[in-house]
Amino acid sequence: MNALILLLGLPWVLGGIHLLLDLPPSTASRLNGSGFLMCLLASVYLVLPVFAHPERLWLHNLFYIDALNSVFIVLTALIATTTAFYAGPYMQVEVARGRLTPQRLRLFHAIFAVLVGMMFICLSTNHLGLLWVALEAATLSAVLMVGIYRTAASFEAAWKYFILGGIGIIFALFGIILIYLAANRVRAVGGDALLWNHLWSMRSVLQPSIMAMAFVFILAGFGTKAGLVPWHSWLPDAHAEGPTPISAVLSGLLLNVALYALLRCKVLVEGALHAQWPSQLLMACGILSLLTATLRLQEQTDVKRLFSYSSIEHMGLISFGFGLAGSLAHAAALLQVILHALIKSSIFFAVGHAVQKAGDQRIAHIRGLMYVSGRTGWGLLLGTLAIVGMPPFGLFRSELLLVQVAAQQQPWALPLMAVGLIIALACLLRPVQQMVWGEPVPMQHLPYRPHRLPMVVHLGLALFLGIFMPPVLWQLLLQATEMTRG
């Protein structure tokens, strides 16, 4: 209980401190990093009892911890911690170059803490209504972060994110209302009708027609937040115009939170329908996202937009994995979630430094990183090799498992998956090779030394999970799949 209070309350304390106190920029970033490190320890403490007690409830059943959200909570705490430390010198460079004022830097640190706090609420709540409210608040926080530079392009990206995200969240709200209606028709439970553990226990008797309609709205609503095609168009603009730490959080965390909400609702619908068409619809969206993103990769000239389409590609692959049947497929998809979050955030850490050195986000203006900033060049190169699934990085393991299960259950998808993954490999390696090994171009001096440890930690974990799979992690993933299968 104390660990949960710390996890949920500390981000708000951090946000309040940033708003009330004018801390030096380096102190502000260290404060966030230290605070989220405490949240990481609290999340690990919450996870450990899951092996002995699969489900735990707190505060009148308002919060719920099981193996599934334990995976997402620990991952969110880890990436929030490393991103907070990375953001310190990165944002100080932005202030030194006049892109941000000191007041907006304070706002950045405060909103960052609130954003992470909202994601913790999304992942730990047992109440679908509270999940919806927290996810919308997290989206609004991210919108403010995307537009923090206050340029015409950043305002346009933030407005697009706000409009599309708002439409998506309205769809999700309508889907949740339909779930409430279906639950109340079976049993007049009032406020308990939106408690997920109650819905899970009665899912087999929920009215199928209402639940089927609910899933259509929920897929469109939470699918927008997860960056699935055809509701994805906000994502590249948000990545390109927002600060790089927010790009890392969007790809590494916020997309996962929306996917988590979608999964929680999907199992309820499948339990009510006693049919697999929600999974089939999710597979279709996944393949469409994979192919659409890979085809758009080859025409990108902005490095951050390039890797944003890579995020859409991987969310499509993950969604396809959760559409497959069986524990192995869902465990592989969960592993893909972890590895994509670690690797993609590390790539954005490297990209952020490269963009600041070059003074430009255009791929053609970033050249010769190995000669002017070797560690950044190696980070970008290794991160790209990892994200395209090259061994010995862990993504090779998860993608291989997904391909094996797809070959048994959905062989029609294998050629489409192969085409998508091969095109993505070529479209990412070609520009990265030019940025890393090309003829060097003049680079700018940075007034603050970048924090490279977060990039090293993430890539090190991705490599470790490719070489060795800890039995305790695999056991947790398999245990989590009990909550992803309707």
C-alpha positions as CSV (number, residue, x, y, z in Angstrom):
1,M,0.0,0.0,0.0
2,N,2.8,2.5,0.9
3,A,4.6,1.6,-2.4
4,L,1.4,2.3,-4.4
5,I,0.9,5.7,-2.6
6,L,4.5,6.6,-3.3
7,L,4.2,5.6,-7.0
8,L,1.0,7.6,-7.5
9,G,1.7,10.5,-5.3
10,L,5.4,11.4,-5.9
11,P,5.0,12.6,-9.5
12,W,2.4,15.2,-8.3
13,V,4.8,16.3,-5.5
14,L,7.5,16.7,-8.1
15,G,5.2,18.7,-10.4
16,G,4.2,21.0,-7.5
17,I,7.8,21.6,-6.5
18,H,8.7,22.7,-10.0
19,L,5.8,25.1,-10.2
20,L,6.4,26.6,-6.8
21,L,10.2,26.8,-6.6
22,D,12.5,28.3,-9.2
23,L,15.1,25.5,-9.1
24,P,18.3,25.6,-11.2
25,P,17.8,23.6,-14.4
26,S,20.3,20.9,-13.5
27,T,18.8,20.5,-10.0
28,A,15.3,20.3,-11.6
29,S,16.3,17.4,-13.9
30,R,18.1,15.6,-11.0
31,L,15.1,16.0,-8.8
32,N,12.8,14.4,-11.4
33,G,15.3,11.7,-12.1
34,S,15.8,10.9,-8.4
35,G,12.0,11.0,-7.8
36,F,11.3,8.6,-10.6
37,L,14.1,6.4,-9.4
38,M,12.2,6.1,-6.2
39,C,9.0,5.3,-8.2
40,L,11.0,2.6,-10.0
41,L,12.0,1.0,-6.7
42,A,8.4,1.2,-5.6
43,S,7.1,-0.4,-8.8
44,V,9.6,-3.3,-8.3
45,Y,8.3,-3.7,-4.8
46,L,4.8,-3.9,-6.1
47,V,5.7,-6.5,-8.7
48,L,7.4,-9.0,-6.4
49,P,4.3,-10.2,-4.6
50,V,2.5,-10.8,-7.9
51,F,4.2,-14.3,-8.2
52,A,2.6,-15.4,-5.0
53,H,-0.6,-13.3,-5.1
54,P,-1.7,-12.8,-8.8
55,E,-4.2,-10.1,-8.0
56,R,-4.3,-7.4,-5.3
57,L,-6.8,-4.6,-4.7
58,W,-6.5,-1.3,-2.8
59,L,-8.6,1.7,-1.8
60,H,-12.0,0.2,-2.1
61,N,-11.1,-1.7,-5.2
62,L,-10.1,1.5,-7.0
63,F,-6.6,0.3,-7.8
64,Y,-5.6,-3.2,-9.0
65,I,-2.2,-4.8,-9.5
66,D,-1.7,-8.0,-11.5
67,A,1.0,-9.5,-13.7
68,L,-0.1,-7.5,-16.8
69,N,0.0,-4.0,-15.5
70,S,3.1,-4.8,-13.4
71,V,5.0,-5.2,-16.7
72,F,3.8,-1.8,-17.9
73,I,4.3,0.0,-14.6
74,V,7.9,-1.1,-14.1
75,L,8.7,-0.3,-17.8
76,T,7.1,3.2,-17.4
77,A,9.0,3.9,-14.2
78,L,12.4,2.8,-15.8
79,I,12.0,4.9,-18.9
80,A,10.7,7.9,-17.0
81,T,13.7,7.8,-14.8
82,T,16.3,7.6,-17.6
83,T,14.4,10.2,-19.7
84,A,14.3,12.6,-16.8
85,F,18.1,12.4,-16.4
86,Y,18.6,12.7,-20.2
87,A,16.3,15.7,-20.4
88,G,18.5,17.8,-18.1
89,P,21.4,18.8,-20.3
90,Y,19.3,18.5,-23.5
91,M,16.7,21.1,-22.4
92,Q,19.5,23.4,-21.0
93,V,21.0,23.5,-24.5
94,E,17.5,24.5,-25.9
95,V,17.4,27.3,-23.3
96,A,20.9,28.4,-24.2
97,R,20.0,28.6,-27.9
98,G,16.9,30.6,-27.2
99,R,14.3,28.0,-28.2
100,L,13.0,27.9,-24.6
101,T,12.7,30.5,-21.8
102,P,13.7,29.5,-18.2
103,Q,10.0,29.8,-17.3
104,R,9.0,27.3,-20.0
105,L,11.8,25.0,-18.9
106,R,10.2,25.0,-15.4
107,L,6.9,24.2,-17.0
108,F,8.5,21.4,-19.0
109,H,9.8,19.7,-15.8
110,A,6.4,20.1,-14.0
111,I,4.3,18.8,-16.9
112,F,6.7,15.9,-17.5
113,A,6.2,14.8,-13.9
114,V,2.4,15.1,-14.2
115,L,2.4,13.2,-17.5
116,V,4.2,10.3,-15.9
117,G,2.0,10.4,-12.9
118,M,-1.1,10.2,-15.1
119,M,0.4,7.2,-16.9
120,F,0.9,5.5,-13.5
121,I,-2.8,6.1,-12.7
122,C,-3.9,4.7,-16.1
123,L,-1.8,1.5,-15.5
124,S,-2.8,0.8,-11.9
125,T,-6.4,1.8,-11.7
126,N,-9.2,-0.8,-11.6
127,H,-11.8,1.6,-12.8
128,L,-12.3,2.0,-16.5
129,G,-13.7,5.5,-16.0
130,L,-10.7,6.7,-14.1
131,L,-8.5,5.1,-16.7
132,W,-10.2,7.1,-19.4
133,V,-9.9,10.4,-17.4
134,A,-6.2,9.8,-16.6
135,L,-5.4,8.9,-20.2
136,E,-7.1,12.0,-21.4
137,A,-5.1,14.1,-18.9
138,A,-1.9,12.4,-20.0
139,T,-2.8,13.3,-23.6
140,L,-3.4,16.9,-22.7
141,S,-0.1,17.0,-20.9
142,A,1.7,15.6,-23.9
143,V,-0.1,18.2,-26.1
144,L,1.4,21.0,-24.0
145,M,4.8,19.4,-24.3
146,V,4.6,19.1,-28.1
147,G,3.7,22.8,-28.4
148,I,6.2,24.0,-25.8
149,Y,8.5,25.7,-28.4
150,R,5.6,27.9,-29.4
151,T,6.5,28.0,-33.1
152,A,4.0,27.8,-35.9
153,A,4.9,24.2,-36.7
154,S,4.8,23.1,-33.0
155,F,1.4,24.8,-32.5
156,E,0.1,23.0,-35.6
157,A,1.4,19.6,-34.4
158,A,0.0,20.2,-30.9
159,W,-3.4,21.3,-32.3
160,K,-3.5,18.2,-34.6
161,Y,-2.7,15.9,-31.7
162,F,-5.3,17.6,-29.6
163,I,-8.1,17.3,-32.2
164,L,-7.4,13.8,-33.3
165,G,-6.7,12.7,-29.7
166,G,-9.9,14.4,-28.6
167,I,-12.0,12.6,-31.3
168,G,-10.3,9.3,-30.3
169,I,-11.0,9.8,-26.6
170,I,-14.7,10.5,-27.3
171,F,-15.0,7.2,-29.2
172,A,-13.3,5.5,-26.2
173,L,-15.7,7.1,-23.8
174,F,-18.7,6.0,-25.8
175,G,-17.3,2.4,-25.8
176,I,-16.8,2.5,-22.0
177,I,-20.4,3.8,-21.6
178,L,-21.6,0.8,-23.6
179,I,-19.6,-1.6,-21.4
180,Y,-21.2,0.0,-18.4
181,L,-24.7,-0.4,-20.0
182,A,-23.9,-4.1,-20.7
183,A,-22.8,-4.7,-17.1
184,N,-25.8,-3.0,-15.6
185,R,-28.2,-5.0,-17.7
186,V,-26.8,-8.2,-16.3
187,R,-26.5,-7.0,-12.7
188,A,-27.4,-3.6,-11.2
189,V,-24.0,-2.9,-9.7
190,G,-24.0,0.8,-10.0
191,G,-20.5,2.3,-9.7
192,D,-19.0,-1.2,-9.6
193,A,-20.0,-1.7,-13.2
194,L,-16.8,-0.1,-14.4
195,L,-14.5,-2.0,-12.0
196,W,-12.4,-4.2,-14.2
197,N,-12.1,-7.2,-11.9
198,H,-16.0,-7.3,-11.6
199,L,-16.3,-7.0,-15.4
200,W,-13.7,-9.8,-15.8
201,S,-15.6,-12.1,-13.5
202,M,-18.9,-11.6,-15.3
203,R,-17.6,-11.2,-18.9
204,S,-19.1,-14.4,-20.1
205,V,-22.7,-13.1,-19.4
206,L,-22.4,-9.6,-20.8
207,Q,-24.7,-8.8,-23.7
208,P,-22.8,-9.7,-26.9
209,S,-24.5,-7.1,-29.2
210,I,-23.7,-4.2,-26.8
211,M,-20.1,-5.4,-26.2
212,A,-19.5,-5.9,-29.9
213,M,-20.5,-2.3,-30.6
214,A,-18.4,-1.1,-27.6
215,F,-15.3,-2.8,-29.1
216,V,-15.6,-0.9,-32.4
217,F,-15.6,2.4,-30.5
218,I,-12.8,1.4,-28.2
219,L,-10.6,0.2,-31.0
220,A,-11.0,3.5,-32.8
221,G,-10.6,5.5,-29.5
222,F,-7.6,3.8,-27.9
223,G,-6.2,2.9,-31.4
224,T,-5.8,6.6,-32.0
225,K,-3.8,7.0,-28.9
226,A,-1.7,3.9,-29.7
227,G,-0.8,5.2,-33.2
228,L,-2.5,2.4,-35.1
229,V,-3.4,3.0,-38.8
230,P,-5.7,4.6,-39.9
231,W,-5.8,6.9,-36.8
232,H,-2.0,7.6,-36.7
233,S,-1.5,10.8,-38.5
234,W,-0.9,12.9,-35.4
235,L,2.2,10.9,-34.4
236,P,4.8,11.9,-36.9
237,D,4.1,15.6,-36.4
238,A,4.1,15.3,-32.7
239,H,7.5,13.6,-32.8
240,A,9.0,16.1,-35.2
241,E,8.0,19.3,-33.5
242,G,8.2,18.4,-29.8
243,P,11.3,18.2,-27.6
244,T,13.2,14.9,-28.1
245,P,12.6,13.7,-24.5
246,I,8.9,13.9,-25.3
247,S,9.5,11.8,-28.4
248,A,11.1,9.2,-26.2
249,V,8.1,9.2,-23.9
250,L,5.5,9.2,-26.6
251,S,7.1,6.2,-28.4
252,G,8.4,4.4,-25.4
253,L,5.5,4.9,-22.9
254,L,2.3,6.7,-24.0
255,L,1.6,4.4,-26.9
256,N,2.0,1.5,-24.6
257,V,-0.5,2.9,-22.1
258,A,-3.1,3.2,-24.8
259,L,-2.4,-0.3,-26.0
260,Y,-2.8,-1.5,-22.4
261,A,-6.2,0.1,-22.2
262,L,-7.2,-1.5,-25.5
263,L,-6.1,-4.9,-24.2
264,R,-8.1,-4.6,-21.0
265,C,-11.3,-4.0,-22.9
266,K,-10.6,-6.5,-25.7
267,V,-10.6,-9.5,-23.3
268,L,-13.9,-8.4,-21.9
269,V,-15.5,-8.2,-25.4
270,E,-14.1,-11.6,-26.4
271,G,-15.3,-13.2,-23.2
272,A,-18.8,-11.8,-23.9
273,L,-18.9,-12.8,-27.6
274,H,-17.3,-16.2,-27.2
275,A,-15.7,-15.4,-30.6
276,Q,-12.4,-14.3,-31.9
277,W,-13.3,-11.5,-34.3
278,P,-12.0,-8.7,-32.0
279,S,-8.6,-10.4,-32.2
280,Q,-9.0,-10.7,-36.0
281,L,-9.8,-7.0,-36.2
282,L,-6.8,-6.2,-34.1
283,M,-4.6,-8.3,-36.4
284,A,-6.0,-6.5,-39.4
285,C,-5.2,-3.1,-37.9
286,G,-1.7,-4.4,-36.9
287,I,-0.8,-5.6,-40.4
288,L,-2.2,-2.4,-42.0
289,S,-0.1,-0.3,-39.5
290,L,3.0,-2.4,-40.3
291,L,2.7,-2.1,-44.1
292,T,1.6,1.6,-44.1
293,A,4.4,2.7,-41.8
294,T,7.1,0.8,-43.7
295,L,5.9,2.2,-47.1
296,R,6.1,5.8,-45.6
297,L,9.6,5.3,-44.2
298,Q,11.3,5.6,-47.5
299,E,10.0,9.1,-48.2
300,Q,11.0,10.7,-44.9
301,T,13.6,13.5,-44.8
302,D,13.3,14.4,-41.1
303,V,15.1,12.0,-38.8
304,K,12.5,12.2,-36.0
305,R,9.6,11.6,-38.4
306,L,11.6,8.6,-39.7
307,F,11.7,6.9,-36.4
308,S,8.1,7.9,-35.6
309,Y,7.0,5.8,-38.5
310,S,9.1,3.0,-37.1
311,S,7.1,3.3,-33.9
312,I,3.9,2.9,-35.9
313,E,5.4,-0.1,-37.6
314,H,6.2,-1.8,-34.2
315,M,2.8,-0.9,-32.7
316,G,1.3,-2.7,-35.7
317,L,3.5,-5.7,-35.1
318,I,2.7,-5.8,-31.4
319,S,-1.1,-5.5,-32.1
320,F,-0.9,-8.3,-34.5
321,G,0.8,-10.4,-31.9
322,F,-1.9,-9.7,-29.4
323,G,-4.4,-10.7,-32.0
324,L,-2.9,-14.2,-32.2
325,A,-4.1,-16.9,-29.9
326,G,-2.1,-18.5,-27.1
327,S,0.2,-17.6,-24.3
328,L,3.4,-17.8,-26.4
329,A,2.1,-15.2,-28.9
330,H,1.0,-12.8,-26.2
331,A,4.2,-13.3,-24.2
332,A,6.2,-12.5,-27.3
333,A,4.1,-9.4,-27.9
334,L,4.7,-8.2,-24.3
335,L,8.4,-8.8,-24.8
336,Q,8.2,-6.8,-28.0
337,V,6.5,-4.0,-26.0
338,I,9.4,-3.9,-23.5
339,L,12.2,-4.1,-26.1
340,H,10.6,-1.5,-28.5
341,A,10.2,0.9,-25.6
342,L,13.8,0.5,-24.5
343,I,15.3,0.6,-27.9
344,K,13.2,3.4,-29.4
345,S,13.8,5.7,-26.5
346,S,17.5,5.1,-26.7
347,I,17.4,5.9,-30.4
348,F,15.7,9.2,-29.7
349,F,18.3,9.9,-27.0
350,A,21.0,9.6,-29.7
351,V,18.9,11.5,-32.3
352,G,18.4,14.4,-29.9
353,H,22.1,14.9,-29.4
354,A,22.8,14.5,-33.2
355,V,20.1,17.1,-34.0
356,Q,21.5,19.6,-31.5
357,K,25.1,19.1,-32.9
358,A,23.9,19.5,-36.5
359,G,21.4,22.3,-35.7
360,D,19.0,20.6,-38.1
361,Q,16.6,17.6,-38.1
362,R,16.9,17.0,-41.8
363,I,18.7,13.7,-42.5
364,A,20.7,15.3,-45.3
365,H,22.2,17.8,-42.8
366,I,23.4,15.2,-40.3
367,R,26.6,13.4,-41.5
368,G,29.7,11.8,-40.1
369,L,28.6,11.4,-36.5
370,M,31.3,8.8,-36.0
371,Y,33.9,11.4,-36.7
372,V,32.5,14.3,-34.7
373,S,30.6,12.5,-31.9
374,G,31.6,8.8,-31.8
375,R,29.4,7.7,-28.9
376,T,26.3,9.3,-30.4
377,G,27.2,7.7,-33.7
378,W,27.6,4.2,-32.1
379,G,24.4,4.7,-30.1
380,L,22.4,5.6,-33.3
381,L,23.9,2.7,-35.3
382,L,23.4,0.1,-32.6
383,G,20.0,1.4,-31.8
384,T,18.9,1.1,-35.4
385,L,20.4,-2.4,-35.7
386,A,18.4,-3.3,-32.6
387,I,15.1,-1.8,-33.7
388,V,15.2,-3.6,-37.1
389,G,15.5,-6.9,-35.2
390,M,19.2,-7.8,-35.9
391,P,20.7,-10.4,-33.5
392,P,21.9,-10.6,-30.8
393,F,19.5,-7.8,-29.7
394,G,16.4,-8.9,-27.9
395,L,13.9,-7.7,-30.6
396,F,15.2,-10.6,-32.8
397,R,14.0,-13.0,-30.2
398,S,10.5,-11.5,-29.9
399,E,10.0,-11.1,-33.6
400,L,11.1,-14.6,-34.2
401,L,8.6,-15.9,-31.7
402,L,5.8,-13.9,-33.4
403,V,6.8,-15.2,-36.8
404,Q,6.8,-18.8,-35.5
405,V,3.3,-18.5,-34.0
406,A,2.0,-16.7,-37.1
407,A,3.3,-19.5,-39.3
408,Q,1.2,-22.0,-37.3
409,Q,-2.0,-19.9,-36.9
410,Q,-2.1,-17.2,-39.7
411,P,0.2,-18.3,-42.5
412,W,-1.4,-15.7,-44.8
413,A,0.3,-13.0,-42.8
414,L,3.9,-14.3,-43.2
415,P,4.6,-12.8,-46.6
416,L,3.1,-9.4,-45.5
417,M,5.2,-9.5,-42.3
418,A,8.3,-10.4,-44.2
419,V,7.8,-7.6,-46.8
420,G,7.2,-5.1,-44.0
421,L,10.2,-6.0,-41.9
422,I,12.6,-6.1,-44.9
423,I,11.4,-2.8,-46.2
424,A,11.7,-1.3,-42.7
425,L,15.3,-2.7,-42.4
426,A,16.4,-1.1,-45.7
427,C,14.6,2.2,-45.2
428,L,16.2,2.7,-41.7
429,L,19.7,1.4,-42.3
430,R,20.3,3.4,-45.5
431,P,19.8,6.9,-44.0
432,V,21.4,5.9,-40.7
433,Q,24.5,4.7,-42.5
434,Q,24.7,8.1,-44.2
435,M,24.3,10.0,-40.9
436,V,26.8,7.8,-39.1
437,W,29.5,7.2,-41.8
438,G,28.9,9.9,-44.3
439,E,31.2,12.8,-45.1
440,P,31.3,15.0,-42.0
441,V,29.6,18.3,-42.0
442,P,30.2,21.3,-39.7
443,M,28.8,20.6,-36.2
444,Q,27.9,23.0,-33.5
445,H,29.5,23.1,-30.0
446,L,27.1,22.2,-27.2
447,P,27.3,24.4,-24.1
448,Y,26.2,21.4,-21.9
449,R,27.5,17.9,-22.1
450,P,24.8,15.4,-23.0
451,H,23.8,12.6,-20.6
452,R,24.6,9.3,-22.5
453,L,24.2,6.8,-19.7
454,P,20.4,6.4,-20.3
455,M,21.2,5.4,-23.9
456,V,23.8,2.9,-22.8
457,V,21.5,1.5,-20.1
458,H,18.6,0.9,-22.6
459,L,20.8,-0.6,-25.3
460,G,22.5,-2.8,-22.7
461,L,19.2,-4.1,-21.5
462,A,18.1,-4.8,-25.1
463,L,21.3,-6.7,-25.7
464,F,21.1,-8.6,-22.5
465,L,17.5,-9.8,-23.2
466,G,18.7,-11.0,-26.6
467,I,21.5,-13.1,-25.1
468,F,19.7,-14.3,-22.0
469,M,16.1,-14.4,-21.0
470,P,15.8,-14.2,-17.2
471,P,13.4,-17.0,-16.1
472,V,11.7,-14.7,-13.6
473,L,10.8,-12.2,-16.5
474,W,9.5,-15.0,-18.7
475,Q,7.4,-16.3,-15.9
476,L,6.0,-12.8,-15.3
477,L,5.2,-12.5,-19.0
478,L,3.5,-15.9,-19.2
479,Q,1.5,-15.0,-16.0
480,A,0.5,-11.7,-17.6
481,T,-1.0,-13.5,-20.7
482,E,-3.7,-14.9,-18.4
483,M,-5.1,-11.4,-18.5
484,T,-4.8,-10.8,-22.3
485,R,-6.7,-13.8,-23.5
486,G,-10.5,-13.5,-23.4
